[in-house]
Amino acid sequence: MRAIKGLLNLVLGLLTAVLGTVLGLVAAVVWILGAVLCATILLIPLGLPVIRLGSRLFTLARQLMRFP
């Protein structure tokens, strides 16, 4: 029983690490998209919320990457 619990913790740890990595990559793409939108003066109102969303995604990815 103890071995199964340890194996389950290992698998869940790896799964959350992979999910955090993928979410970090998505957050990077979203943040870059927001920066490109902010590069044009007319699209700044669209770019700022997109950058804020990218920052929140980075925070969530960092929380997923923590080891339990």
N, CA, C, O and CB atoms as a CASP TS submission, in Angstrom:
PFRMAT TS
TARGET T0000
AUTHOR 0000-0000-0000
METHOD Language model
MODEL 1
PARENT N/A
ATOM      1  N   MET     1       0.822  -1.189   0.000  1.00  0.00           N
ATOM      2  CA  MET     1       0.000   0.000   0.000  1.00  0.00           C
ATOM      3  C   MET     1       0.866   1.253   0.000  1.00  0.00           C
ATOM      4  O   MET     1       0.563   2.238  -0.673  1.00  0.00           O
ATOM      5  CB  MET     1      -0.935  -0.002   1.201  1.00  0.00           C
ATOM      6  N   ARG     2       1.934   1.195   0.758  1.00  0.00           N
ATOM      7  CA  ARG     2       2.830   2.333   0.857  1.00  0.00           C
ATOM      8  C   ARG     2       3.527   2.609  -0.481  1.00  0.00           C
ATOM      9  O   ARG     2       3.729   3.762  -0.862  1.00  0.00           O
ATOM     10  CB  ARG     2       3.865   2.092   1.954  1.00  0.00           C
ATOM     11  N   ALA     3       3.891   1.528  -1.185  1.00  0.00           N
ATOM     12  CA  ALA     3       4.558   1.667  -2.476  1.00  0.00           C
ATOM     13  C   ALA     3       3.612   2.260  -3.514  1.00  0.00           C
ATOM     14  O   ALA     3       4.024   3.072  -4.342  1.00  0.00           O
ATOM     15  CB  ALA     3       5.087   0.312  -2.955  1.00  0.00           C
ATOM     16  N   ILE     4       2.348   1.854  -3.467  1.00  0.00           N
ATOM     17  CA  ILE     4       1.366   2.388  -4.412  1.00  0.00           C
ATOM     18  C   ILE     4       1.150   3.871  -4.165  1.00  0.00           C
ATOM     19  O   ILE     4       1.034   4.657  -5.106  1.00  0.00           O
ATOM     20  CB  ILE     4       0.032   1.628  -4.301  1.00  0.00           C
ATOM     21  N   LYS     5       1.096   4.249  -2.893  1.00  0.00           N
ATOM     22  CA  LYS     5       0.916   5.663  -2.550  1.00  0.00           C
ATOM     23  C   LYS     5       2.118   6.491  -3.013  1.00  0.00           C
ATOM     24  O   LYS     5       1.947   7.599  -3.522  1.00  0.00           O
ATOM     25  CB  LYS     5       0.709   5.827  -1.027  1.00  0.00           C
ATOM     26  N   GLY     6       3.321   5.965  -2.840  1.00  0.00           N
ATOM     27  CA  GLY     6       4.515   6.663  -3.302  1.00  0.00           C
ATOM     28  C   GLY     6       4.556   6.789  -4.809  1.00  0.00           C
ATOM     29  O   GLY     6       4.947   7.830  -5.337  1.00  0.00           O
ATOM     30  N   LEU     7       4.152   5.731  -5.513  1.00  0.00           N
ATOM     31  CA  LEU     7       4.117   5.768  -6.968  1.00  0.00           C
ATOM     32  C   LEU     7       3.078   6.761  -7.454  1.00  0.00           C
ATOM     33  O   LEU     7       3.318   7.491  -8.415  1.00  0.00           O
ATOM     34  CB  LEU     7       3.828   4.382  -7.534  1.00  0.00           C
ATOM     35  N   LEU     8       1.928   6.795  -6.799  1.00  0.00           N
ATOM     36  CA  LEU     8       0.885   7.749  -7.164  1.00  0.00           C
ATOM     37  C   LEU     8       1.355   9.182  -6.951  1.00  0.00           C
ATOM     38  O   LEU     8       1.086  10.051  -7.780  1.00  0.00           O
ATOM     39  CB  LEU     8      -0.385   7.487  -6.354  1.00  0.00           C
ATOM     40  N   ASN     9       2.049   9.436  -5.858  1.00  0.00           N
ATOM     41  CA  ASN     9       2.586  10.778  -5.611  1.00  0.00           C
ATOM     42  C   ASN     9       3.613  11.167  -6.672  1.00  0.00           C
ATOM     43  O   ASN     9       3.663  12.320  -7.103  1.00  0.00           O
ATOM     44  CB  ASN     9       3.221  10.850  -4.214  1.00  0.00           C
ATOM     45  N   LEU    10       4.425  10.211  -7.087  1.00  0.00           N
ATOM     46  CA  LEU    10       5.416  10.478  -8.123  1.00  0.00           C
ATOM     47  C   LEU    10       4.749  10.814  -9.450  1.00  0.00           C
ATOM     48  O   LEU    10       5.139  11.768 -10.124  1.00  0.00           O
ATOM     49  CB  LEU    10       6.342   9.278  -8.291  1.00  0.00           C
ATOM     50  N   VAL    11       3.746  10.031  -9.822  1.00  0.00           N
ATOM     51  CA  VAL    11       3.046  10.267 -11.089  1.00  0.00           C
ATOM     52  C   VAL    11       2.322  11.606 -11.064  1.00  0.00           C
ATOM     53  O   VAL    11       2.372  12.356 -12.039  1.00  0.00           O
ATOM     54  CB  VAL    11       2.049   9.131 -11.375  1.00  0.00           C
ATOM     55  N   LEU    12       1.650  11.913  -9.962  1.00  0.00           N
ATOM     56  CA  LEU    12       0.954  13.191  -9.857  1.00  0.00           C
ATOM     57  C   LEU    12       1.938  14.365  -9.861  1.00  0.00           C
ATOM     58  O   LEU    12       1.649  15.420 -10.426  1.00  0.00           O
ATOM     59  CB  LEU    12       0.102  13.225  -8.588  1.00  0.00           C
ATOM     60  N   GLY    13       3.082  14.179  -9.239  1.00  0.00           N
ATOM     61  CA  GLY    13       4.099  15.231  -9.263  1.00  0.00           C
ATOM     62  C   GLY    13       4.620  15.490 -10.660  1.00  0.00           C
ATOM     63  O   GLY    13       4.794  16.640 -11.063  1.00  0.00           O
ATOM     64  N   LEU    14       4.868  14.420 -11.398  1.00  0.00           N
ATOM     65  CA  LEU    14       5.332  14.581 -12.779  1.00  0.00           C
ATOM     66  C   LEU    14       4.254  15.202 -13.651  1.00  0.00           C
ATOM     67  O   LEU    14       4.549  16.056 -14.487  1.00  0.00           O
ATOM     68  CB  LEU    14       5.761  13.234 -13.360  1.00  0.00           C
ATOM     69  N   LEU    15       3.014  14.784 -13.467  1.00  0.00           N
ATOM     70  CA  LEU    15       1.913  15.316 -14.257  1.00  0.00           C
ATOM     71  C   LEU    15       1.722  16.808 -14.008  1.00  0.00           C
ATOM     72  O   LEU    15       1.527  17.570 -14.954  1.00  0.00           O
ATOM     73  CB  LEU    15       0.626  14.565 -13.943  1.00  0.00           C
ATOM     74  N   THR    16       1.774  17.231 -12.753  1.00  0.00           N
ATOM     75  CA  THR    16       1.615  18.659 -12.466  1.00  0.00           C
ATOM     76  C   THR    16       2.814  19.457 -12.965  1.00  0.00           C
ATOM     77  O   THR    16       2.660  20.611 -13.363  1.00  0.00           O
ATOM     78  CB  THR    16       1.424  18.884 -10.961  1.00  0.00           C
ATOM     79  N   ALA    17       4.007  18.862 -12.950  1.00  0.00           N
ATOM     80  CA  ALA    17       5.179  19.564 -13.468  1.00  0.00           C
ATOM     81  C   ALA    17       5.060  19.764 -14.982  1.00  0.00           C
ATOM     82  O   ALA    17       5.378  20.837 -15.496  1.00  0.00           O
ATOM     83  CB  ALA    17       6.468  18.783 -13.129  1.00  0.00           C
ATOM     84  N   VAL    18       4.605  18.735 -15.687  1.00  0.00           N
ATOM     85  CA  VAL    18       4.420  18.856 -17.138  1.00  0.00           C
ATOM     86  C   VAL    18       3.323  19.862 -17.440  1.00  0.00           C
ATOM     87  O   VAL    18       3.467  20.681 -18.348  1.00  0.00           O
ATOM     88  CB  VAL    18       4.078  17.486 -17.766  1.00  0.00           C
ATOM     89  N   LEU    19       2.230  19.810 -16.692  1.00  0.00           N
ATOM     90  CA  LEU    19       1.137  20.759 -16.889  1.00  0.00           C
ATOM     91  C   LEU    19       1.587  22.191 -16.603  1.00  0.00           C
ATOM     92  O   LEU    19       1.207  23.118 -17.318  1.00  0.00           O
ATOM     93  CB  LEU    19      -0.049  20.394 -15.994  1.00  0.00           C
ATOM     94  N   GLY    20       2.387  22.366 -15.572  1.00  0.00           N
ATOM     95  CA  GLY    20       2.921  23.693 -15.268  1.00  0.00           C
ATOM     96  C   GLY    20       3.837  24.208 -16.351  1.00  0.00           C
ATOM     97  O   GLY    20       3.830  25.401 -16.652  1.00  0.00           O
ATOM     98  N   THR    21       4.633  23.320 -16.951  1.00  0.00           N
ATOM     99  CA  THR    21       5.518  23.718 -18.038  1.00  0.00           C
ATOM    100  C   THR    21       4.725  24.153 -19.260  1.00  0.00           C
ATOM    101  O   THR    21       5.024  25.177 -19.875  1.00  0.00           O
ATOM    102  CB  THR    21       6.458  22.575 -18.404  1.00  0.00           C
ATOM    103  N   VAL    22       3.712  23.368 -19.607  1.00  0.00           N
ATOM    104  CA  VAL    22       2.874  23.715 -20.760  1.00  0.00           C
ATOM    105  C   VAL    22       2.144  25.030 -20.505  1.00  0.00           C
ATOM    106  O   VAL    22       2.056  25.874 -21.396  1.00  0.00           O
ATOM    107  CB  VAL    22       1.859  22.586 -21.058  1.00  0.00           C
ATOM    108  N   LEU    23       1.623  25.204 -19.303  1.00  0.00           N
ATOM    109  CA  LEU    23       0.934  26.446 -18.974  1.00  0.00           C
ATOM    110  C   LEU    23       1.895  27.632 -18.994  1.00  0.00           C
ATOM    111  O   LEU    23       1.507  28.738 -19.370  1.00  0.00           O
ATOM    112  CB  LEU    23       0.263  26.333 -17.604  1.00  0.00           C
ATOM    113  N   GLY    24       3.141  27.411 -18.593  1.00  0.00           N
ATOM    114  CA  GLY    24       4.141  28.477 -18.670  1.00  0.00           C
ATOM    115  C   GLY    24       4.423  28.890 -20.107  1.00  0.00           C
ATOM    116  O   GLY    24       4.592  30.075 -20.392  1.00  0.00           O
ATOM    117  N   LEU    25       4.475  27.922 -21.007  1.00  0.00           N
ATOM    118  CA  LEU    25       4.675  28.244 -22.430  1.00  0.00           C
ATOM    119  C   LEU    25       3.479  29.001 -23.002  1.00  0.00           C
ATOM    120  O   LEU    25       3.650  29.951 -23.766  1.00  0.00           O
ATOM    121  CB  LEU    25       4.914  26.959 -23.241  1.00  0.00           C
ATOM    122  N   VAL    26       2.268  28.581 -22.632  1.00  0.00           N
ATOM    123  CA  VAL    26       1.066  29.301 -23.081  1.00  0.00           C
ATOM    124  C   VAL    26       1.071  30.720 -22.524  1.00  0.00           C
ATOM    125  O   VAL    26       0.713  31.665 -23.226  1.00  0.00           O
ATOM    126  CB  VAL    26      -0.225  28.553 -22.640  1.00  0.00           C
ATOM    127  N   ALA    27       1.473  30.870 -21.273  1.00  0.00           N
ATOM    128  CA  ALA    27       1.527  32.198 -20.662  1.00  0.00           C
ATOM    129  C   ALA    27       2.540  33.086 -21.379  1.00  0.00           C
ATOM    130  O   ALA    27       2.306  34.283 -21.548  1.00  0.00           O
ATOM    131  CB  ALA    27       1.881  32.089 -19.171  1.00  0.00           C
ATOM    132  N   ALA    28       3.653  32.513 -21.797  1.00  0.00           N
ATOM    133  CA  ALA    28       4.653  33.298 -22.517  1.00  0.00           C
ATOM    134  C   ALA    28       4.100  33.788 -23.852  1.00  0.00           C
ATOM    135  O   ALA    28       4.323  34.935 -24.238  1.00  0.00           O
ATOM    136  CB  ALA    28       5.926  32.468 -22.742  1.00  0.00           C
ATOM    137  N   VAL    29       3.381  32.919 -24.550  1.00  0.00           N
ATOM    138  CA  VAL    29       2.798  33.316 -25.840  1.00  0.00           C
ATOM    139  C   VAL    29       1.744  34.393 -25.635  1.00  0.00           C
ATOM    140  O   VAL    29       1.684  35.351 -26.405  1.00  0.00           O
ATOM    141  CB  VAL    29       2.179  32.097 -26.561  1.00  0.00           C
ATOM    142  N   VAL    30       0.910  34.251 -24.606  1.00  0.00           N
ATOM    143  CA  VAL    30      -0.118  35.251 -24.321  1.00  0.00           C
ATOM    144  C   VAL    30       0.524  36.580 -23.945  1.00  0.00           C
ATOM    145  O   VAL    30       0.062  37.637 -24.375  1.00  0.00           O
ATOM    146  CB  VAL    30      -1.047  34.768 -23.193  1.00  0.00           C
ATOM    147  N   TRP    31       1.579  36.532 -23.151  1.00  0.00           N
ATOM    148  CA  TRP    31       2.244  37.770 -22.736  1.00  0.00           C
ATOM    149  C   TRP    31       2.882  38.470 -23.936  1.00  0.00           C
ATOM    150  O   TRP    31       2.794  39.691 -24.057  1.00  0.00           O
ATOM    151  CB  TRP    31       3.311  37.475 -21.662  1.00  0.00           C
ATOM    152  N   ILE    32       3.519  37.710 -24.818  1.00  0.00           N
ATOM    153  CA  ILE    32       4.126  38.301 -26.019  1.00  0.00           C
ATOM    154  C   ILE    32       3.049  38.896 -26.916  1.00  0.00           C
ATOM    155  O   ILE    32       3.248  39.966 -27.492  1.00  0.00           O
ATOM    156  CB  ILE    32       4.944  37.244 -26.797  1.00  0.00           C
ATOM    157  N   LEU    33       1.912  38.219 -27.044  1.00  0.00           N
ATOM    158  CA  LEU    33       0.806  38.763 -27.825  1.00  0.00           C
ATOM    159  C   LEU    33       0.336  40.094 -27.241  1.00  0.00           C
ATOM    160  O   LEU    33       0.063  41.036 -27.983  1.00  0.00           O
ATOM    161  CB  LEU    33      -0.360  37.762 -27.875  1.00  0.00           C
ATOM    162  N   GLY    34       0.244  40.172 -25.921  1.00  0.00           N
ATOM    163  CA  GLY    34      -0.140  41.428 -25.283  1.00  0.00           C
ATOM    164  C   GLY    34       0.887  42.527 -25.516  1.00  0.00           C
ATOM    165  O   GLY    34       0.524  43.689 -25.704  1.00  0.00           O
ATOM    166  N   ALA    35       2.165  42.167 -25.505  1.00  0.00           N
ATOM    167  CA  ALA    35       3.206  43.165 -25.763  1.00  0.00           C
ATOM    168  C   ALA    35       3.136  43.672 -27.198  1.00  0.00           C
ATOM    169  O   ALA    35       3.343  44.860 -27.447  1.00  0.00           O
ATOM    170  CB  ALA    35       4.593  42.576 -25.483  1.00  0.00           C
ATOM    171  N   VAL    36       2.848  42.789 -28.136  1.00  0.00           N
ATOM    172  CA  VAL    36       2.709  43.211 -29.539  1.00  0.00           C
ATOM    173  C   VAL    36       1.494  44.113 -29.696  1.00  0.00           C
ATOM    174  O   VAL    36       1.541  45.099 -30.431  1.00  0.00           O
ATOM    175  CB  VAL    36       2.587  41.983 -30.478  1.00  0.00           C
ATOM    176  N   LEU    37       0.407  43.781 -29.009  1.00  0.00           N
ATOM    177  CA  LEU    37      -0.770  44.647 -29.066  1.00  0.00           C
ATOM    178  C   LEU    37      -0.480  46.016 -28.469  1.00  0.00           C
ATOM    179  O   LEU    37      -0.991  47.022 -28.961  1.00  0.00           O
ATOM    180  CB  LEU    37      -1.942  43.998 -28.336  1.00  0.00           C
ATOM    181  N   CYS    38       0.325  46.071 -27.424  1.00  0.00           N
ATOM    182  CA  CYS    38       0.664  47.352 -26.808  1.00  0.00           C
ATOM    183  C   CYS    38       1.639  48.154 -27.659  1.00  0.00           C
ATOM    184  O   CYS    38       1.787  49.359 -27.453  1.00  0.00           O
ATOM    185  CB  CYS    38       1.252  47.129 -25.428  1.00  0.00           C
ATOM    186  N   ALA    39       2.304  47.509 -28.607  1.00  0.00           N
ATOM    187  CA  ALA    39       3.256  48.222 -29.453  1.00  0.00           C
ATOM    188  C   ALA    39       2.540  49.221 -30.358  1.00  0.00           C
ATOM    189  O   ALA    39       3.108  50.252 -30.719  1.00  0.00           O
ATOM    190  CB  ALA    39       4.068  47.232 -30.296  1.00  0.00           C
ATOM    191  N   THR    40       1.312  48.923 -30.719  1.00  0.00           N
ATOM    192  CA  THR    40       0.533  49.884 -31.500  1.00  0.00           C
ATOM    193  C   THR    40      -0.301  50.701 -30.519  1.00  0.00           C
ATOM    194  O   THR    40      -0.948  50.147 -29.630  1.00  0.00           O
ATOM    195  CB  THR    40      -0.380  49.162 -32.569  1.00  0.00           C
ATOM    196  N   ILE    41      -0.282  51.990 -30.683  1.00  0.00           N
ATOM    197  CA  ILE    41      -0.909  52.885 -29.703  1.00  0.00           C
ATOM    198  C   ILE    41      -2.421  52.681 -29.643  1.00  0.00           C
ATOM    199  O   ILE    41      -3.015  52.825 -28.575  1.00  0.00           O
ATOM    200  CB  ILE    41      -0.596  54.345 -30.041  1.00  0.00           C
ATOM    201  N   LEU    42      -3.055  52.350 -30.771  1.00  0.00           N
ATOM    202  CA  LEU    42      -4.504  52.192 -30.775  1.00  0.00           C
ATOM    203  C   LEU    42      -4.963  50.928 -30.037  1.00  0.00           C
ATOM    204  O   LEU    42      -6.098  50.874 -29.563  1.00  0.00           O
ATOM    205  CB  LEU    42      -5.008  52.162 -32.201  1.00  0.00           C
ATOM    206  N   LEU    43      -4.107  49.925 -29.937  1.00  0.00           N
ATOM    207  CA  LEU    43      -4.510  48.662 -29.327  1.00  0.00           C
ATOM    208  C   LEU    43      -4.044  48.496 -27.879  1.00  0.00           C
ATOM    209  O   LEU    43      -4.118  47.397 -27.329  1.00  0.00           O
ATOM    210  CB  LEU    43      -3.984  47.528 -30.144  1.00  0.00           C
ATOM    211  N   ILE    44      -3.567  49.574 -27.262  1.00  0.00           N
ATOM    212  CA  ILE    44      -3.135  49.497 -25.861  1.00  0.00           C
ATOM    213  C   ILE    44      -4.270  49.046 -24.937  1.00  0.00           C
ATOM    214  O   ILE    44      -4.012  48.261 -24.025  1.00  0.00           O
ATOM    215  CB  ILE    44      -2.602  50.856 -25.400  1.00  0.00           C
ATOM    216  N   PRO    45      -5.525  49.507 -25.130  1.00  0.00           N
ATOM    217  CA  PRO    45      -6.593  49.008 -24.248  1.00  0.00           C
ATOM    218  C   PRO    45      -6.825  47.501 -24.363  1.00  0.00           C
ATOM    219  O   PRO    45      -7.334  46.898 -23.418  1.00  0.00           O
ATOM    220  CB  PRO    45      -7.882  49.730 -24.555  1.00  0.00           C
ATOM    221  N   LEU    46      -6.476  46.885 -25.467  1.00  0.00           N
ATOM    222  CA  LEU    46      -6.578  45.440 -25.595  1.00  0.00           C
ATOM    223  C   LEU    46      -5.330  44.742 -25.058  1.00  0.00           C
ATOM    224  O   LEU    46      -5.419  43.646 -24.504  1.00  0.00           O
ATOM    225  CB  LEU    46      -6.808  45.056 -27.051  1.00  0.00           C
ATOM    226  N   GLY    47      -4.181  45.367 -25.220  1.00  0.00           N
ATOM    227  CA  GLY    47      -2.925  44.731 -24.837  1.00  0.00           C
ATOM    228  C   GLY    47      -2.715  44.630 -23.339  1.00  0.00           C
ATOM    229  O   GLY    47      -2.165  43.638 -22.862  1.00  0.00           O
ATOM    230  N   LEU    48      -3.138  45.627 -22.592  1.00  0.00           N
ATOM    231  CA  LEU    48      -2.915  45.612 -21.142  1.00  0.00           C
ATOM    232  C   LEU    48      -3.648  44.469 -20.427  1.00  0.00           C
ATOM    233  O   LEU    48      -3.042  43.803 -19.588  1.00  0.00           O
ATOM    234  CB  LEU    48      -3.351  46.933 -20.550  1.00  0.00           C
ATOM    235  N   PRO    49      -4.929  44.220 -20.727  1.00  0.00           N
ATOM    236  CA  PRO    49      -5.569  43.055 -20.087  1.00  0.00           C
ATOM    237  C   PRO    49      -4.958  41.717 -20.521  1.00  0.00           C
ATOM    238  O   PRO    49      -4.930  40.765 -19.741  1.00  0.00           O
ATOM    239  CB  PRO    49      -7.058  43.050 -20.402  1.00  0.00           C
ATOM    240  N   VAL    50      -4.472  41.645 -21.755  1.00  0.00           N
ATOM    241  CA  VAL    50      -3.839  40.408 -22.219  1.00  0.00           C
ATOM    242  C   VAL    50      -2.524  40.178 -21.465  1.00  0.00           C
ATOM    243  O   VAL    50      -2.213  39.045 -21.100  1.00  0.00           O
ATOM    244  CB  VAL    50      -3.585  40.464 -23.754  1.00  0.00           C
ATOM    245  N   ILE    51      -1.768  41.224 -21.236  1.00  0.00           N
ATOM    246  CA  ILE    51      -0.532  41.097 -20.456  1.00  0.00           C
ATOM    247  C   ILE    51      -0.865  40.695 -19.017  1.00  0.00           C
ATOM    248  O   ILE    51      -0.165  39.871 -18.427  1.00  0.00           O
ATOM    249  CB  ILE    51       0.272  42.429 -20.476  1.00  0.00           C
ATOM    250  N   ARG    52      -1.915  41.264 -18.458  1.00  0.00           N
ATOM    251  CA  ARG    52      -2.332  40.906 -17.100  1.00  0.00           C
ATOM    252  C   ARG    52      -2.741  39.432 -17.038  1.00  0.00           C
ATOM    253  O   ARG    52      -2.424  38.741 -16.070  1.00  0.00           O
ATOM    254  CB  ARG    52      -3.501  41.809 -16.635  1.00  0.00           C
ATOM    255  N   LEU    53      -3.443  38.951 -18.068  1.00  0.00           N
ATOM    256  CA  LEU    53      -3.815  37.538 -18.126  1.00  0.00           C
ATOM    257  C   LEU    53      -2.573  36.651 -18.213  1.00  0.00           C
ATOM    258  O   LEU    53      -2.509  35.609 -17.561  1.00  0.00           O
ATOM    259  CB  LEU    53      -4.740  37.276 -19.327  1.00  0.00           C
ATOM    260  N   GLY    54      -1.589  37.059 -19.014  1.00  0.00           N
ATOM    261  CA  GLY    54      -0.342  36.302 -19.104  1.00  0.00           C
ATOM    262  C   GLY    54       0.382  36.231 -17.768  1.00  0.00           C
ATOM    263  O   GLY    54       0.955  35.197 -17.424  1.00  0.00           O
ATOM    264  N   SER    55       0.359  37.313 -17.023  1.00  0.00           N
ATOM    265  CA  SER    55       0.994  37.318 -15.706  1.00  0.00           C
ATOM    266  C   SER    55       0.286  36.377 -14.738  1.00  0.00           C
ATOM    267  O   SER    55       0.931  35.681 -13.953  1.00  0.00           O
ATOM    268  CB  SER    55       1.013  38.731 -15.135  1.00  0.00           C
ATOM    269  N   ARG    56      -1.040  36.359 -14.798  1.00  0.00           N
ATOM    270  CA  ARG    56      -1.782  35.433 -13.935  1.00  0.00           C
ATOM    271  C   ARG    56      -1.498  33.986 -14.312  1.00  0.00           C
ATOM    272  O   ARG    56      -1.394  33.121 -13.442  1.00  0.00           O
ATOM    273  CB  ARG    56      -3.289  35.710 -14.019  1.00  0.00           C
ATOM    274  N   LEU    57      -1.373  33.725 -15.603  1.00  0.00           N
ATOM    275  CA  LEU    57      -1.048  32.369 -16.041  1.00  0.00           C
ATOM    276  C   LEU    57       0.350  31.964 -15.583  1.00  0.00           C
ATOM    277  O   LEU    57       0.568  30.810 -15.212  1.00  0.00           O
ATOM    278  CB  LEU    57      -1.153  32.262 -17.566  1.00  0.00           C
ATOM    279  N   PHE    58       1.304  32.905 -15.606  1.00  0.00           N
ATOM    280  CA  PHE    58       2.647  32.610 -15.084  1.00  0.00           C
ATOM    281  C   PHE    58       2.583  32.255 -13.595  1.00  0.00           C
ATOM    282  O   PHE    58       3.264  31.335 -13.143  1.00  0.00           O
ATOM    283  CB  PHE    58       3.592  33.818 -15.304  1.00  0.00           C
ATOM    284  N   THR    59       1.769  32.984 -12.843  1.00  0.00           N
ATOM    285  CA  THR    59       1.632  32.701 -11.422  1.00  0.00           C
ATOM    286  C   THR    59       1.056  31.303 -11.193  1.00  0.00           C
ATOM    287  O   THR    59       1.526  30.560 -10.332  1.00  0.00           O
ATOM    288  CB  THR    59       0.746  33.756 -10.754  1.00  0.00           C
ATOM    289  N   LEU    60       0.039  30.959 -11.971  1.00  0.00           N
ATOM    290  CA  LEU    60      -0.559  29.627 -11.847  1.00  0.00           C
ATOM    291  C   LEU    60       0.430  28.539 -12.250  1.00  0.00           C
ATOM    292  O   LEU    60       0.481  27.483 -11.620  1.00  0.00           O
ATOM    293  CB  LEU    60      -1.826  29.527 -12.705  1.00  0.00           C
ATOM    294  N   ALA    61       1.211  28.787 -13.289  1.00  0.00           N
ATOM    295  CA  ALA    61       2.217  27.806 -13.712  1.00  0.00           C
ATOM    296  C   ALA    61       3.273  27.619 -12.631  1.00  0.00           C
ATOM    297  O   ALA    61       3.717  26.498 -12.385  1.00  0.00           O
ATOM    298  CB  ALA    61       2.881  28.243 -15.031  1.00  0.00           C
ATOM    299  N   ARG    62       3.675  28.701 -11.988  1.00  0.00           N
ATOM    300  CA  ARG    62       4.662  28.600 -10.909  1.00  0.00           C
ATOM    301  C   ARG    62       4.104  27.797  -9.736  1.00  0.00           C
ATOM    302  O   ARG    62       4.834  27.020  -9.120  1.00  0.00           O
ATOM    303  CB  ARG    62       5.088  30.003 -10.436  1.00  0.00           C
ATOM    304  N   GLN    63       2.822  27.973  -9.422  1.00  0.00           N
ATOM    305  CA  GLN    63       2.215  27.205  -8.337  1.00  0.00           C
ATOM    306  C   GLN    63       2.138  25.721  -8.681  1.00  0.00           C
ATOM    307  O   GLN    63       2.287  24.869  -7.805  1.00  0.00           O
ATOM    308  CB  GLN    63       0.819  27.741  -8.026  1.00  0.00           C
ATOM    309  N   LEU    64       1.906  25.412  -9.958  1.00  0.00           N
ATOM    310  CA  LEU    64       1.845  24.012 -10.366  1.00  0.00           C
ATOM    311  C   LEU    64       3.223  23.359 -10.340  1.00  0.00           C
ATOM    312  O   LEU    64       3.328  22.150 -10.135  1.00  0.00           O
ATOM    313  CB  LEU    64       1.241  23.897 -11.760  1.00  0.00           C
ATOM    314  N   MET    65       4.259  24.127 -10.541  1.00  0.00           N
ATOM    315  CA  MET    65       5.608  23.565 -10.603  1.00  0.00           C
ATOM    316  C   MET    65       6.177  23.268  -9.223  1.00  0.00           C
ATOM    317  O   MET    65       7.214  22.610  -9.134  1.00  0.00           O
ATOM    318  CB  MET    65       6.530  24.511 -11.336  1.00  0.00           C
ATOM    319  N   ARG    66       5.549  23.720  -8.148  1.00  0.00           N
ATOM    320  CA  ARG    66       6.045  23.436  -6.805  1.00  0.00           C
ATOM    321  C   ARG    66       5.893  21.969  -6.486  1.00  0.00           C
ATOM    322  O   ARG    66       4.932  21.320  -6.897  1.00  0.00           O
ATOM    323  CB  ARG    66       5.314  24.280  -5.765  1.00  0.00           C
ATOM    324  N   PHE    67       6.842  21.465  -5.758  1.00  0.00           N
ATOM    325  CA  PHE    67       6.757  20.078  -5.316  1.00  0.00           C
ATOM    326  C   PHE    67       5.938  20.011  -4.040  1.00  0.00           C
ATOM    327  O   PHE    67       6.084  20.871  -3.172  1.00  0.00           O
ATOM    328  CB  PHE    67       8.166  19.473  -5.097  1.00  0.00           C
ATOM    329  N   PRO    68       5.079  19.007  -3.909  1.00  0.00           N
ATOM    330  CA  PRO    68       4.225  18.923  -2.712  1.00  0.00           C
ATOM    331  C   PRO    68       5.014  18.599  -1.464  1.00  0.00           C
ATOM    332  O   PRO    68       4.440  18.495  -0.380  1.00  0.00           O
ATOM    333  CB  PRO    68       3.147  17.880  -2.906  1.00  0.00           C
TER
END
